[in-house]
Amino acid sequence: MGGSKVLVLGGGFGGVQAAISARADLDASHEITIVDRNRVTHMCGMNPLLIVGERNTDKTGRSLGRLANRGIKFVEANIDLIDTTGQKVETSAGTLDYDYLVIALGAAYDWDAVPGAKDAYSFYDFDYARRLRRRLSRLKRGKIVLAASKPPYKCPPAPLETAMIINWWARKKGIRKDLDISVYIPELGPLGVAGKEASMRVRNALDQRGIELVTGAGVTEVSMNGREASFSDGSSTTADIIATVPVHKIPDIVAASGVSNGKPWVPVNKATLETATSNVFAIGDVNVVPSGDFAIPKAGVFAAGQGTKVGKVIASRVNETDAPEAYDGVGFCFMAYSAGTSATVGGEFLAKGGPQTVLSEPSVSGMKSKDRFERDWRNFKI
Ligand SMILES: Cc1cc2nc3c(=O)[nH]c(=O)nc-3n(C[C@H](O)[C@H](O)[C@H](O)COP(=O)(O)OP(=O)(O)OC[C@H]3O[C@@H](n4cnc5c(N)ncnc54)[C@H](O)[C@@H]3O)c2cc1C
């Protein structure tokens, strides 16, 4: 009898770890394949430091071709159709069949949901971040507005972190007194998922740095050639740079496949990350795992943790061994306050009595851990 075929869609944080973890427990008779339209993928988490020149544009990516060394086949192709009934996936490089499917296609951006946002600035995508980096390098004075539209969006600390990094950069450049920095978020408070006390500490940190925080105000439109933003609370503001967090949505091919059952994100069994279709799993930003009043945040650490778990679940089924323990929802994100200090925020999101999360104080050692995290990611350890 031939071996099993494990097919992983998407080579981001989740997909790569699912493939590596399954490979560790499956012998060579079983085939593991990753499909992604990009051979080189970039780590969005480096964008906030990239835009102020504190990360190199040629050091934010990793090549999925390197997975061949680990016994994982990489196919560079666009995925066009997922057929869970026929157990096959159509791609620009042909049709691929599978026994086990891992959907790790992340969140897509709906740039059209906020008219004008597509032509404004952003730091949520590598190309946009590079453009913002060029613009910031020329900036001497004025006003910067960072504006999120609606939750959920990747890494909820990112707009707050980016504002603090821009503050640090402007001080270093000697232009801080000539620069206004504002952050608009749709939530009623920053980092709600981390609890009231953490939320208040982030408010204070922004306040101490002279950064204006406007809550309950999602950006609804960018007009005047990228110079004016309107918000859901009826207010509007003009600025020299308006950078938005795009509306996130499920990729169209995932919605069309039926695995999301018409829901905004793919529902999964929170212990195994399996969808309603057996042996079809959905991990990372594409899924929703409820956690208390919130959901597990859309962040790379959780996508990677879910990937590791799914790899083990699949291997246990192929090898007919005991199922691994249930997924625990543990993870920490970094929140940099400058190029030299970072805090972490996170904890146990599936703890019995509800999420147990903490926000640490920013520190130099926190930034060292962030540097290590980025290095590990580039070397496929995360
Ligand atoms: C500014 C910013 C800061 C962040 N900071 C952090 C942080 O500090 N820590 C942290 O943990 N996370 C952070 N994140 C979040 C993190 O980047 C995401 O949560 C993570 O990438 C999700 O992983 P994933 O595997 O689910 O999806 P992704 O990493 O998005 O991977 C999905 C992959 O699928 C591929 N794909 C999609 N559709 C198709 C298709 N049709 N055909 C072929 N390929 C396709 C894409 O090319 C992509 O490579 C940050 C994000 C941003 C934007």
The ligand as an ORCA input file, in Angstrom:
! r2SCAN-3c Opt
* xyz 0 1
  C       2.110     44.742     10.957
  C       1.996     43.351     11.477
  C       2.675     42.972     12.626
  C       2.568     41.670     13.114
  N       3.293     41.316     14.231
  C       3.216     40.046     14.685
  C       3.971     39.645     15.842
  O       4.709     40.433     16.450
  N       3.869     38.364     16.262
  C       3.050     37.476     15.624
  O       2.993     36.310     16.050
  N       2.303     37.824     14.546
  C       2.377     39.077     14.057
  N       1.633     39.444     12.960
  C       0.600     38.526     12.418
  C       1.140     37.422     11.546
  O       1.881     37.932     10.474
  C      -0.020     36.583     10.988
  O      -0.943     36.315     12.001
  C       0.508     35.263     10.438
  O       1.258     35.522      9.273
  C      -0.629     34.269     10.131
  O      -0.083     33.076      9.666
  P      -0.910     32.126      8.690
  O      -0.027     30.949      8.446
  O      -2.263     31.899      9.208
  O      -1.097     32.967      7.341
  P      -0.029     33.726      6.450
  O       1.263     33.887      7.142
  O      -0.729     34.944      5.950
  O       0.216     32.720      5.229
  C      -0.734     32.461      4.244
  C      -0.017     32.045      2.981
  O      -0.982     31.599      2.014
  C      -0.600     32.029      0.736
  N      -1.792     32.114     -0.110
  C      -2.961     32.748      0.176
  N      -3.858     32.564     -0.810
  C      -3.239     31.792     -1.747
  C      -3.645     31.240     -3.007
  N      -4.875     31.438     -3.514
  N      -2.754     30.487     -3.704
  C      -1.508     30.258     -3.218
  N      -1.071     30.750     -2.039
  C      -1.923     31.506     -1.312
  C       0.064     33.387      0.958
  O       0.982     33.671     -0.091
  C       0.752     33.176      2.318
  O       2.121     32.821      2.192
  C       1.747     40.740     12.433
  C       1.059     41.109     11.271
  C       1.174     42.397     10.791
  C       0.450     42.762      9.532
*
